[in-house]
Amino acid sequence: MSEISTIYKISIIAFTLFCGVISGSGCPVLECWFVQEKPGHGGGFSVPMSQEKSLMFIRTEAYSEETMSELHPPADISPSRIYYPAGTFCSAALNPAKGSVNKPKCEINPFMPHASMVRWTSALTDSAQSPVYLQDDWFSVAAQGLDEQLTLSNIMRAPSASKEPKVILSVSSKTPVVRSRLGEPVLLDCGFWVDPSSPVHGSGFSVEWRYQFQVEGRLVLAYDGKNDRFAETSETGADIDITGLYETGNASLILEESRVRHSGTYICTVYLPHLLAQVAVDLEIVKPPSLSIYPSPLPLLVPGQVLLIQCEASGFAPHTLDLGWEFTGADGKSRSLGQGGVTGHRQASDGTFSQSSRLELDSSKLGLGRGGDITCVAKHDGGTRRATATLNVIGVSAPSIEDSMAMVAVALVLYGMIKFLSWTFSSSDSSDSELEDKKKT
């Protein structure tokens, strides 16, 4: 196993590149909420919380001491809630355009270092780890970038009464929301960085991926980095890149083949001795529906007759689906026929869903004319799908323009044939009469 110090040095470089820290460039001023328990309230299921406006001025080489002194915080923010952390927070995803209403989300909480109770982290706290170092002020910061570009969780340490905390552990994901097609491999991004100057650097780490959906939760993967071993889980087809984990702090989860049951929230947690930080990644497995119209082909429809047709949408995920019908007549114009009677969802063994819509076709009520194309339209997160069948209406009382023209053409042809036959017979009778007259003379 590689030297931990070398591993973390490399991870520093990777994390710096990821965050886009550019020497001399400006960094965002994060507007945060400082949230903590109200003093004097302990125990119980619902703990009263207080929240205060807070600011974080991100320090880089661009912000010298003179620059920092020129900053003027808003009057409604207490000086005790203004912090000046190091530039680990530098990221374009946390820096909105000037005047933009859309801003990143940020929350600061007091943090209490403690030993983890899960078995794959027990080796991290076999012995006391720098108790004096852990006695300073600690904070956790959770930030969400613009347009789902970044989610970040940092653990910061500040000497007592200091407003310049230092990031000790940072866990981040560049893909807080992931969509994947059913059956394809999935990568859920998660990376971590540890301050190389802190006493916990080089003391080992553990990584945990946990799945959460509504009331269901399960352990997907757990790795003890200090002893280089995985914890036993019931999950199959999940893995991490061990080489990338040690060399660059890449703790991303790899799912070999996505299934519907994989949809949900995945929590990536990185443990250090007495410290932990975590980020959440939402995964949605998407598969558009397959459509079929029954009966197929559609039978001929007589005016006054009612024909019941059905559209079956099958094999789709997630279950949200909008079914409807359209009619396109001989003139090429389309119009909606409504949703019809939509059934409830049915779930297959692979987790995908099916749903049907039934429609009554009555040419006298729906104005179907001589027929046209009946289309079933399914609008889904995976895309819009269409299935079309041709409907023919016979015995319509009012003939179409085409039929009228055809009838005129036939009438003209018949008229011409009658005139031709009449002329032929007339000529033949005249010839016979002349012969008879000659014989008599």
C-alpha beads as a LAMMPS data file, in Angstrom:
LAMMPS data file: protein, C-alpha beads

441 atoms
440 bonds

1 atom types
1 bond types

-500.0 500.0 xlo xhi
-500.0 500.0 ylo yhi
-500.0 500.0 zlo zhi

Masses

1 110.0

Atoms # bond

1 1 1 0.000 0.000 0.000
2 1 1 1.303 3.423 -0.887
3 1 1 2.514 5.910 1.682
4 1 1 -0.456 7.881 2.988
5 1 1 1.484 11.137 2.930
6 1 1 2.284 10.725 -0.743
7 1 1 -1.315 9.811 -1.453
8 1 1 -2.679 12.918 0.189
9 1 1 -0.156 15.179 -1.504
10 1 1 -1.392 13.928 -4.844
11 1 1 -4.996 14.291 -3.726
12 1 1 -4.330 17.947 -2.839
13 1 1 -3.333 18.648 -6.420
14 1 1 -6.393 16.829 -7.793
15 1 1 -8.789 18.623 -5.479
16 1 1 -7.243 22.007 -6.254
17 1 1 -7.698 21.420 -9.973
18 1 1 -11.249 20.301 -9.363
19 1 1 -12.194 23.375 -7.408
20 1 1 -10.693 25.608 -10.067
21 1 1 -8.529 27.628 -7.735
22 1 1 -6.635 30.110 -9.837
23 1 1 -4.003 32.233 -8.196
24 1 1 -4.957 35.890 -8.253
25 1 1 -8.604 35.292 -9.203
26 1 1 -11.557 36.332 -7.099
27 1 1 -13.560 33.845 -5.050
28 1 1 -17.193 33.980 -3.993
29 1 1 -18.543 35.591 -0.905
30 1 1 -20.898 32.904 0.371
31 1 1 -24.106 33.913 2.061
32 1 1 -24.867 31.233 4.624
33 1 1 -27.177 30.413 7.488
34 1 1 -25.541 29.600 10.798
35 1 1 -27.781 26.936 12.363
36 1 1 -27.454 25.533 15.878
37 1 1 -29.510 24.220 18.758
38 1 1 -31.022 26.813 21.019
39 1 1 -29.244 26.908 24.360
40 1 1 -30.997 25.272 27.285
41 1 1 -32.816 22.646 25.208
42 1 1 -31.593 19.108 25.306
43 1 1 -33.124 15.735 24.506
44 1 1 -36.508 15.097 22.957
45 1 1 -37.428 14.252 19.386
46 1 1 -37.783 17.848 18.212
47 1 1 -34.917 20.114 19.193
48 1 1 -35.536 23.878 18.759
49 1 1 -33.055 25.392 16.334
50 1 1 -31.878 28.925 15.774
51 1 1 -30.506 30.354 12.554
52 1 1 -28.579 33.525 11.869
53 1 1 -27.357 35.167 8.697
54 1 1 -23.694 34.536 8.104
55 1 1 -21.016 35.331 5.540
56 1 1 -17.875 33.578 4.411
57 1 1 -15.236 35.672 2.647
58 1 1 -13.062 33.170 0.840
59 1 1 -9.356 33.946 1.349
60 1 1 -6.866 33.468 -1.495
61 1 1 -3.703 35.198 -2.637
62 1 1 -5.995 37.751 -4.294
63 1 1 -7.225 38.784 -0.847
64 1 1 -4.360 40.355 1.028
65 1 1 -4.739 41.641 4.582
66 1 1 -5.353 45.131 3.181
67 1 1 -8.077 43.792 0.894
68 1 1 -9.730 41.959 3.769
69 1 1 -9.776 45.117 5.866
70 1 1 -11.622 46.943 3.091
71 1 1 -14.516 44.472 3.084
72 1 1 -17.729 45.938 4.477
73 1 1 -20.215 43.288 5.667
74 1 1 -23.935 44.130 5.746
75 1 1 -25.162 45.756 8.939
76 1 1 -27.743 43.027 9.599
77 1 1 -25.039 40.365 10.021
78 1 1 -23.310 39.995 13.363
79 1 1 -19.497 40.283 13.216
80 1 1 -19.368 37.008 15.149
81 1 1 -20.969 35.267 12.146
82 1 1 -18.478 36.438 9.560
83 1 1 -15.749 33.955 8.651
84 1 1 -12.697 34.068 6.435
85 1 1 -11.912 30.475 5.412
86 1 1 -9.090 29.535 3.077
87 1 1 -9.607 29.247 -0.690
88 1 1 -10.643 25.586 -0.668
89 1 1 -14.134 26.932 -1.316
90 1 1 -13.118 28.503 -4.624
91 1 1 -15.410 27.214 -7.386
92 1 1 -17.301 28.762 -10.285
93 1 1 -20.384 26.822 -9.168
94 1 1 -20.385 28.823 -5.914
95 1 1 -19.861 32.172 -7.610
96 1 1 -23.076 33.532 -9.220
97 1 1 -23.049 36.306 -11.793
98 1 1 -23.261 39.814 -10.412
99 1 1 -26.867 40.741 -9.708
100 1 1 -28.088 37.159 -10.125
101 1 1 -31.112 36.133 -8.054
102 1 1 -30.079 32.500 -8.216
103 1 1 -27.466 31.910 -5.509
104 1 1 -25.730 28.900 -4.003
105 1 1 -27.094 27.406 -0.796
106 1 1 -24.881 27.318 2.273
107 1 1 -25.324 26.250 5.884
108 1 1 -22.835 26.364 8.760
109 1 1 -23.199 24.221 11.871
110 1 1 -21.082 23.765 14.982
111 1 1 -19.264 20.426 14.794
112 1 1 -18.153 18.179 17.624
113 1 1 -15.307 15.783 16.778
114 1 1 -16.193 12.250 17.866
115 1 1 -15.252 8.661 17.229
116 1 1 -17.417 6.817 14.721
117 1 1 -19.333 3.753 15.889
118 1 1 -19.389 1.793 12.599
119 1 1 -17.036 -1.186 12.578
120 1 1 -15.145 -0.284 9.385
121 1 1 -13.880 2.888 11.078
122 1 1 -12.883 1.382 14.429
123 1 1 -9.204 1.175 13.431
124 1 1 -9.097 4.969 13.027
125 1 1 -9.522 5.587 16.745
126 1 1 -7.675 2.679 18.321
127 1 1 -5.717 5.262 20.254
128 1 1 -6.242 8.901 21.150
129 1 1 -5.615 11.255 18.226
130 1 1 -4.238 14.682 19.171
131 1 1 -6.804 15.560 21.895
132 1 1 -5.366 19.072 22.258
133 1 1 -5.768 19.626 18.533
134 1 1 -9.432 18.546 18.693
135 1 1 -10.322 20.967 21.476
136 1 1 -10.529 24.072 19.249
137 1 1 -13.691 25.383 17.543
138 1 1 -14.995 23.131 14.775
139 1 1 -17.603 23.825 12.092
140 1 1 -19.241 21.863 9.310
141 1 1 -20.223 23.670 6.111
142 1 1 -22.639 22.245 3.541
143 1 1 -22.859 24.092 0.216
144 1 1 -24.765 23.462 -3.000
145 1 1 -23.575 25.119 -6.180
146 1 1 -25.562 26.641 -9.029
147 1 1 -27.395 24.472 -11.561
148 1 1 -26.596 21.232 -9.722
149 1 1 -22.903 21.536 -10.597
150 1 1 -21.461 20.894 -7.157
151 1 1 -22.257 19.761 -3.643
152 1 1 -19.659 20.295 -0.958
153 1 1 -19.204 19.342 2.688
154 1 1 -16.276 20.775 4.629
155 1 1 -15.081 20.313 8.189
156 1 1 -13.265 23.444 9.409
157 1 1 -11.129 24.054 12.483
158 1 1 -10.553 27.487 14.000
159 1 1 -8.423 28.394 17.010
160 1 1 -10.695 29.676 19.771
161 1 1 -12.128 33.146 19.000
162 1 1 -10.553 33.104 15.535
163 1 1 -12.605 34.000 12.461
164 1 1 -10.188 32.413 10.026
165 1 1 -11.062 28.716 10.060
166 1 1 -9.042 26.220 8.089
167 1 1 -10.582 23.403 6.076
168 1 1 -9.343 20.070 7.436
169 1 1 -11.548 17.658 5.485
170 1 1 -13.481 18.340 2.298
171 1 1 -15.835 15.924 0.538
172 1 1 -17.459 16.942 -2.760
173 1 1 -19.397 15.708 -5.759
174 1 1 -19.463 17.276 -9.214
175 1 1 -22.684 15.395 -10.076
176 1 1 -25.225 15.876 -7.257
177 1 1 -27.971 14.679 -9.633
178 1 1 -27.412 11.776 -12.030
179 1 1 -29.755 10.340 -14.652
180 1 1 -28.967 7.019 -16.280
181 1 1 -30.658 4.749 -18.781
182 1 1 -31.786 1.379 -17.480
183 1 1 -29.102 -1.290 -17.920
184 1 1 -26.180 1.122 -18.387
185 1 1 -23.201 1.456 -16.003
186 1 1 -23.361 4.412 -13.605
187 1 1 -20.653 6.533 -11.974
188 1 1 -21.611 8.493 -8.846
189 1 1 -18.908 11.093 -8.288
190 1 1 -17.371 11.653 -4.860
191 1 1 -13.923 12.998 -3.978
192 1 1 -12.184 13.999 -0.761
193 1 1 -9.218 16.076 0.360
194 1 1 -7.377 16.284 3.695
195 1 1 -5.262 19.192 4.895
196 1 1 -1.681 17.887 4.813
197 1 1 -0.637 20.096 7.736
198 1 1 -3.216 18.674 10.181
199 1 1 -2.349 15.937 12.703
200 1 1 -5.105 13.695 11.289
201 1 1 -3.368 13.666 7.919
202 1 1 -1.804 10.277 7.308
203 1 1 -3.816 8.598 10.084
204 1 1 -5.965 6.577 7.711
205 1 1 -9.476 6.970 6.328
206 1 1 -12.641 4.998 5.609
207 1 1 -15.237 5.420 2.867
208 1 1 -18.894 4.472 3.038
209 1 1 -21.666 4.542 0.430
210 1 1 -25.211 4.193 1.730
211 1 1 -28.498 4.072 -0.194
212 1 1 -31.613 5.869 1.034
213 1 1 -35.081 5.999 -0.539
214 1 1 -38.125 6.999 1.499
215 1 1 -38.054 4.621 4.500
216 1 1 -35.699 2.126 2.867
217 1 1 -31.975 2.223 3.527
218 1 1 -29.081 -0.149 2.932
219 1 1 -25.311 -0.219 3.015
220 1 1 -23.974 -0.382 -0.523
221 1 1 -20.219 -0.360 0.065
222 1 1 -17.814 0.261 2.963
223 1 1 -14.020 0.336 2.742
224 1 1 -11.528 0.440 5.588
225 1 1 -8.629 2.385 4.078
226 1 1 -6.364 1.871 7.071
227 1 1 -6.496 -1.925 6.848
228 1 1 -7.255 -2.107 3.100
229 1 1 -10.393 -4.222 3.314
230 1 1 -14.062 -4.090 2.356
231 1 1 -16.938 -4.700 4.727
232 1 1 -19.344 -7.466 3.767
233 1 1 -22.618 -6.238 2.256
234 1 1 -25.532 -7.815 0.405
235 1 1 -25.088 -5.420 -2.531
236 1 1 -23.740 -6.803 -5.822
237 1 1 -22.331 -4.981 -8.829
238 1 1 -20.995 -2.001 -6.798
239 1 1 -17.321 -1.046 -6.659
240 1 1 -14.807 1.803 -6.279
241 1 1 -11.477 2.462 -7.967
242 1 1 -8.958 1.600 -5.252
243 1 1 -6.042 3.071 -7.197
244 1 1 -7.879 6.367 -7.722
245 1 1 -9.001 6.344 -4.090
246 1 1 -5.434 6.389 -2.795
247 1 1 -3.820 8.447 -5.522
248 1 1 -6.356 11.249 -6.006
249 1 1 -8.974 10.869 -3.274
250 1 1 -11.472 9.542 -5.834
251 1 1 -14.157 7.732 -3.823
252 1 1 -16.701 7.518 -6.672
253 1 1 -19.145 4.627 -6.657
254 1 1 -19.397 2.453 -9.770
255 1 1 -22.619 0.517 -10.461
256 1 1 -21.965 -2.073 -13.158
257 1 1 -25.562 -2.228 -14.429
258 1 1 -28.269 0.210 -13.411
259 1 1 -31.618 -1.181 -12.335
260 1 1 -34.857 0.468 -11.288
261 1 1 -34.159 -0.399 -7.642
262 1 1 -31.028 1.765 -7.822
263 1 1 -33.097 4.969 -8.088
264 1 1 -32.778 6.989 -4.893
265 1 1 -30.283 8.972 -2.828
266 1 1 -26.722 7.787 -2.264
267 1 1 -24.699 9.215 0.615
268 1 1 -20.905 9.255 0.308
269 1 1 -19.250 9.554 3.735
270 1 1 -15.513 9.896 4.355
271 1 1 -14.215 9.203 7.851
272 1 1 -11.005 10.425 9.474
273 1 1 -10.070 9.941 13.130
274 1 1 -12.884 11.750 15.016
275 1 1 -14.046 13.554 11.843
276 1 1 -16.489 12.834 9.049
277 1 1 -18.040 14.666 6.104
278 1 1 -20.622 13.489 3.601
279 1 1 -22.401 14.486 0.415
280 1 1 -25.578 13.164 -1.182
281 1 1 -26.021 12.164 -4.827
282 1 1 -29.504 11.610 -6.293
283 1 1 -29.725 8.878 -8.932
284 1 1 -32.697 8.443 -11.250
285 1 1 -32.919 5.442 -13.553
286 1 1 -34.857 6.355 -16.711
287 1 1 -36.406 4.163 -19.395
288 1 1 -39.013 5.520 -21.842
289 1 1 -42.115 3.411 -22.565
290 1 1 -42.834 1.081 -25.462
291 1 1 -46.269 1.741 -27.027
292 1 1 -48.758 -0.584 -28.726
293 1 1 -52.289 0.101 -30.005
294 1 1 -54.953 -2.635 -29.916
295 1 1 -56.697 -4.024 -31.891
296 1 1 -54.134 -4.031 -34.672
297 1 1 -54.921 -3.245 -37.411
298 1 1 -58.001 -1.211 -36.542
299 1 1 -61.245 -2.616 -38.051
300 1 1 -63.441 -0.588 -40.408
301 1 1 -65.737 1.823 -38.560
302 1 1 -69.367 2.376 -39.632
303 1 1 -71.063 5.670 -38.682
304 1 1 -72.988 5.200 -35.448
305 1 1 -70.792 2.280 -34.402
306 1 1 -68.546 2.666 -31.343
307 1 1 -65.059 1.179 -31.529
308 1 1 -63.033 0.663 -28.323
309 1 1 -59.259 0.958 -28.779
310 1 1 -56.460 0.675 -26.232
311 1 1 -52.913 2.017 -25.953
312 1 1 -50.524 -0.020 -23.823
313 1 1 -47.402 1.726 -22.445
314 1 1 -44.954 -0.753 -20.961
315 1 1 -41.447 -1.096 -19.531
316 1 1 -40.957 2.507 -18.370
317 1 1 -39.319 4.103 -15.323
318 1 1 -39.865 6.251 -13.338
319 1 1 -43.618 5.751 -13.060
320 1 1 -44.630 9.327 -13.993
321 1 1 -46.315 9.198 -17.421
322 1 1 -48.809 11.355 -19.354
323 1 1 -50.905 9.389 -21.877
324 1 1 -53.122 11.026 -24.511
325 1 1 -54.667 10.591 -27.963
326 1 1 -54.505 12.602 -31.193
327 1 1 -56.404 12.385 -34.508
328 1 1 -55.010 13.494 -37.868
329 1 1 -57.616 13.707 -40.622
330 1 1 -57.289 13.530 -44.395
331 1 1 -56.660 17.284 -44.442
332 1 1 -53.476 16.781 -42.410
333 1 1 -54.754 18.731 -39.393
334 1 1 -54.244 17.200 -35.924
335 1 1 -56.358 17.634 -32.828
336 1 1 -56.485 16.145 -29.357
337 1 1 -58.964 13.422 -28.448
338 1 1 -58.179 13.671 -24.731
339 1 1 -56.640 11.154 -22.354
340 1 1 -59.314 8.490 -22.592
341 1 1 -59.708 6.174 -19.617
342 1 1 -56.292 5.777 -17.990
343 1 1 -55.680 2.747 -15.771
344 1 1 -53.460 2.552 -12.705
345 1 1 -49.822 1.519 -12.808
346 1 1 -48.700 -2.096 -12.884
347 1 1 -45.134 -2.993 -11.870
348 1 1 -43.154 -5.799 -13.462
349 1 1 -40.601 -8.028 -11.763
350 1 1 -37.738 -5.863 -13.091
351 1 1 -39.227 -2.770 -11.431
352 1 1 -40.484 -1.102 -14.626
353 1 1 -44.086 0.071 -14.951
354 1 1 -46.995 -0.402 -17.372
355 1 1 -50.121 1.692 -17.896
356 1 1 -53.012 1.713 -20.380
357 1 1 -55.455 4.184 -21.885
358 1 1 -58.792 3.184 -23.461
359 1 1 -60.622 5.384 -25.970
360 1 1 -64.126 5.080 -27.449
361 1 1 -64.267 6.051 -31.118
362 1 1 -67.688 7.218 -32.343
363 1 1 -67.473 8.906 -35.746
364 1 1 -70.786 10.688 -35.266
365 1 1 -69.632 12.339 -32.032
366 1 1 -65.925 12.848 -32.600
367 1 1 -66.158 14.165 -36.169
368 1 1 -63.804 11.570 -37.635
369 1 1 -65.041 12.124 -41.209
370 1 1 -63.866 9.318 -43.453
371 1 1 -61.051 8.396 -41.067
372 1 1 -57.372 9.207 -40.603
373 1 1 -54.524 8.432 -38.212
374 1 1 -55.140 7.720 -34.532
375 1 1 -51.995 8.396 -32.457
376 1 1 -51.254 7.446 -28.864
377 1 1 -48.841 9.971 -27.278
378 1 1 -46.829 9.168 -24.130
379 1 1 -44.890 11.998 -22.463
380 1 1 -42.171 10.725 -20.128
381 1 1 -38.949 11.912 -18.488
382 1 1 -37.082 9.634 -20.896
383 1 1 -38.668 11.324 -23.923
384 1 1 -41.961 11.483 -25.841
385 1 1 -43.079 8.324 -27.629
386 1 1 -45.847 7.894 -30.278
387 1 1 -47.709 4.951 -31.782
388 1 1 -50.045 5.428 -34.790
389 1 1 -52.802 3.306 -36.349
390 1 1 -54.956 4.049 -39.436
391 1 1 -58.720 4.306 -39.025
392 1 1 -61.086 3.938 -42.005
393 1 1 -64.732 5.025 -41.787
394 1 1 -67.106 3.557 -44.411
395 1 1 -70.648 4.413 -45.466
396 1 1 -70.373 8.107 -44.804
397 1 1 -73.555 9.859 -46.131
398 1 1 -71.879 12.948 -47.487
399 1 1 -69.324 12.063 -50.197
400 1 1 -65.993 13.784 -50.180
401 1 1 -64.770 16.115 -52.945
402 1 1 -62.554 13.342 -54.272
403 1 1 -65.493 10.938 -54.409
404 1 1 -67.640 13.533 -56.170
405 1 1 -64.966 14.154 -58.793
406 1 1 -64.555 10.436 -59.316
407 1 1 -68.320 10.020 -59.777
408 1 1 -68.390 12.839 -62.370
409 1 1 -65.514 11.230 -64.238
410 1 1 -67.266 7.867 -64.278
411 1 1 -70.502 9.505 -65.448
412 1 1 -68.684 11.226 -68.321
413 1 1 -67.060 7.962 -69.360
414 1 1 -70.408 6.137 -69.269
415 1 1 -72.058 8.940 -71.203
416 1 1 -69.349 8.792 -73.848
417 1 1 -69.690 5.002 -74.160
418 1 1 -73.467 5.254 -74.498
419 1 1 -73.140 7.918 -77.192
420 1 1 -70.566 5.805 -79.035
421 1 1 -72.759 2.676 -78.946
422 1 1 -75.790 4.676 -79.974
423 1 1 -73.948 6.117 -82.958
424 1 1 -72.621 2.691 -83.917
425 1 1 -76.058 1.038 -83.854
426 1 1 -77.596 3.967 -85.755
427 1 1 -75.004 3.675 -88.494
428 1 1 -75.537 -0.092 -88.738
429 1 1 -79.344 0.288 -89.060
430 1 1 -78.950 2.871 -91.834
431 1 1 -76.694 0.554 -93.836
432 1 1 -79.121 -2.352 -93.527
433 1 1 -82.043 -0.204 -94.701
434 1 1 -80.158 0.922 -97.820
435 1 1 -79.372 -2.716 -98.733
436 1 1 -83.017 -3.708 -98.396
437 1 1 -84.129 -0.861 -100.648
438 1 1 -81.629 -1.885 -103.360
439 1 1 -82.840 -5.502 -103.310
440 1 1 -86.473 -4.431 -103.785
441 1 1 -85.611 -2.304 -106.796

Bonds

1 1 1 2
2 1 2 3
3 1 3 4
4 1 4 5
5 1 5 6
6 1 6 7
7 1 7 8
8 1 8 9
9 1 9 10
10 1 10 11
11 1 11 12
12 1 12 13
13 1 13 14
14 1 14 15
15 1 15 16
16 1 16 17
17 1 17 18
18 1 18 19
19 1 19 20
20 1 20 21
21 1 21 22
22 1 22 23
23 1 23 24
24 1 24 25
25 1 25 26
26 1 26 27
27 1 27 28
28 1 28 29
29 1 29 30
30 1 30 31
31 1 31 32
32 1 32 33
33 1 33 34
34 1 34 35
35 1 35 36
36 1 36 37
37 1 37 38
38 1 38 39
39 1 39 40
40 1 40 41
41 1 41 42
42 1 42 43
43 1 43 44
44 1 44 45
45 1 45 46
46 1 46 47
47 1 47 48
48 1 48 49
49 1 49 50
50 1 50 51
51 1 51 52
52 1 52 53
53 1 53 54
54 1 54 55
55 1 55 56
56 1 56 57
57 1 57 58
58 1 58 59
59 1 59 60
60 1 60 61
61 1 61 62
62 1 62 63
63 1 63 64
64 1 64 65
65 1 65 66
66 1 66 67
67 1 67 68
68 1 68 69
69 1 69 70
70 1 70 71
71 1 71 72
72 1 72 73
73 1 73 74
74 1 74 75
75 1 75 76
76 1 76 77
77 1 77 78
78 1 78 79
79 1 79 80
80 1 80 81
81 1 81 82
82 1 82 83
83 1 83 84
84 1 84 85
85 1 85 86
86 1 86 87
87 1 87 88
88 1 88 89
89 1 89 90
90 1 90 91
91 1 91 92
92 1 92 93
93 1 93 94
94 1 94 95
95 1 95 96
96 1 96 97
97 1 97 98
98 1 98 99
99 1 99 100
100 1 100 101
101 1 101 102
102 1 102 103
103 1 103 104
104 1 104 105
105 1 105 106
106 1 106 107
107 1 107 108
108 1 108 109
109 1 109 110
110 1 110 111
111 1 111 112
112 1 112 113
113 1 113 114
114 1 114 115
115 1 115 116
116 1 116 117
117 1 117 118
118 1 118 119
119 1 119 120
120 1 120 121
121 1 121 122
122 1 122 123
123 1 123 124
124 1 124 125
125 1 125 126
126 1 126 127
127 1 127 128
128 1 128 129
129 1 129 130
130 1 130 131
131 1 131 132
132 1 132 133
133 1 133 134
134 1 134 135
135 1 135 136
136 1 136 137
137 1 137 138
138 1 138 139
139 1 139 140
140 1 140 141
141 1 141 142
142 1 142 143
143 1 143 144
144 1 144 145
145 1 145 146
146 1 146 147
147 1 147 148
148 1 148 149
149 1 149 150
150 1 150 151
151 1 151 152
152 1 152 153
153 1 153 154
154 1 154 155
155 1 155 156
156 1 156 157
157 1 157 158
158 1 158 159
159 1 159 160
160 1 160 161
161 1 161 162
162 1 162 163
163 1 163 164
164 1 164 165
165 1 165 166
166 1 166 167
167 1 167 168
168 1 168 169
169 1 169 170
170 1 170 171
171 1 171 172
172 1 172 173
173 1 173 174
174 1 174 175
175 1 175 176
176 1 176 177
177 1 177 178
178 1 178 179
179 1 179 180
180 1 180 181
181 1 181 182
182 1 182 183
183 1 183 184
184 1 184 185
185 1 185 186
186 1 186 187
187 1 187 188
188 1 188 189
189 1 189 190
190 1 190 191
191 1 191 192
192 1 192 193
193 1 193 194
194 1 194 195
195 1 195 196
196 1 196 197
197 1 197 198
198 1 198 199
199 1 199 200
200 1 200 201
201 1 201 202
202 1 202 203
203 1 203 204
204 1 204 205
205 1 205 206
206 1 206 207
207 1 207 208
208 1 208 209
209 1 209 210
210 1 210 211
211 1 211 212
212 1 212 213
213 1 213 214
214 1 214 215
215 1 215 216
216 1 216 217
217 1 217 218
218 1 218 219
219 1 219 220
220 1 220 221
221 1 221 222
222 1 222 223
223 1 223 224
224 1 224 225
225 1 225 226
226 1 226 227
227 1 227 228
228 1 228 229
229 1 229 230
230 1 230 231
231 1 231 232
232 1 232 233
233 1 233 234
234 1 234 235
235 1 235 236
236 1 236 237
237 1 237 238
238 1 238 239
239 1 239 240
240 1 240 241
241 1 241 242
242 1 242 243
243 1 243 244
244 1 244 245
245 1 245 246
246 1 246 247
247 1 247 248
248 1 248 249
249 1 249 250
250 1 250 251
251 1 251 252
252 1 252 253
253 1 253 254
254 1 254 255
255 1 255 256
256 1 256 257
257 1 257 258
258 1 258 259
259 1 259 260
260 1 260 261
261 1 261 262
262 1 262 263
263 1 263 264
264 1 264 265
265 1 265 266
266 1 266 267
267 1 267 268
268 1 268 269
269 1 269 270
270 1 270 271
271 1 271 272
272 1 272 273
273 1 273 274
274 1 274 275
275 1 275 276
276 1 276 277
277 1 277 278
278 1 278 279
279 1 279 280
280 1 280 281
281 1 281 282
282 1 282 283
283 1 283 284
284 1 284 285
285 1 285 286
286 1 286 287
287 1 287 288
288 1 288 289
289 1 289 290
290 1 290 291
291 1 291 292
292 1 292 293
293 1 293 294
294 1 294 295
295 1 295 296
296 1 296 297
297 1 297 298
298 1 298 299
299 1 299 300
300 1 300 301
301 1 301 302
302 1 302 303
303 1 303 304
304 1 304 305
305 1 305 306
306 1 306 307
307 1 307 308
308 1 308 309
309 1 309 310
310 1 310 311
311 1 311 312
312 1 312 313
313 1 313 314
314 1 314 315
315 1 315 316
316 1 316 317
317 1 317 318
318 1 318 319
319 1 319 320
320 1 320 321
321 1 321 322
322 1 322 323
323 1 323 324
324 1 324 325
325 1 325 326
326 1 326 327
327 1 327 328
328 1 328 329
329 1 329 330
330 1 330 331
331 1 331 332
332 1 332 333
333 1 333 334
334 1 334 335
335 1 335 336
336 1 336 337
337 1 337 338
338 1 338 339
339 1 339 340
340 1 340 341
341 1 341 342
342 1 342 343
343 1 343 344
344 1 344 345
345 1 345 346
346 1 346 347
347 1 347 348
348 1 348 349
349 1 349 350
350 1 350 351
351 1 351 352
352 1 352 353
353 1 353 354
354 1 354 355
355 1 355 356
356 1 356 357
357 1 357 358
358 1 358 359
359 1 359 360
360 1 360 361
361 1 361 362
362 1 362 363
363 1 363 364
364 1 364 365
365 1 365 366
366 1 366 367
367 1 367 368
368 1 368 369
369 1 369 370
370 1 370 371
371 1 371 372
372 1 372 373
373 1 373 374
374 1 374 375
375 1 375 376
376 1 376 377
377 1 377 378
378 1 378 379
379 1 379 380
380 1 380 381
381 1 381 382
382 1 382 383
383 1 383 384
384 1 384 385
385 1 385 386
386 1 386 387
387 1 387 388
388 1 388 389
389 1 389 390
390 1 390 391
391 1 391 392
392 1 392 393
393 1 393 394
394 1 394 395
395 1 395 396
396 1 396 397
397 1 397 398
398 1 398 399
399 1 399 400
400 1 400 401
401 1 401 402
402 1 402 403
403 1 403 404
404 1 404 405
405 1 405 406
406 1 406 407
407 1 407 408
408 1 408 409
409 1 409 410
410 1 410 411
411 1 411 412
412 1 412 413
413 1 413 414
414 1 414 415
415 1 415 416
416 1 416 417
417 1 417 418
418 1 418 419
419 1 419 420
420 1 420 421
421 1 421 422
422 1 422 423
423 1 423 424
424 1 424 425
425 1 425 426
426 1 426 427
427 1 427 428
428 1 428 429
429 1 429 430
430 1 430 431
431 1 431 432
432 1 432 433
433 1 433 434
434 1 434 435
435 1 435 436
436 1 436 437
437 1 437 438
438 1 438 439
439 1 439 440
440 1 440 441
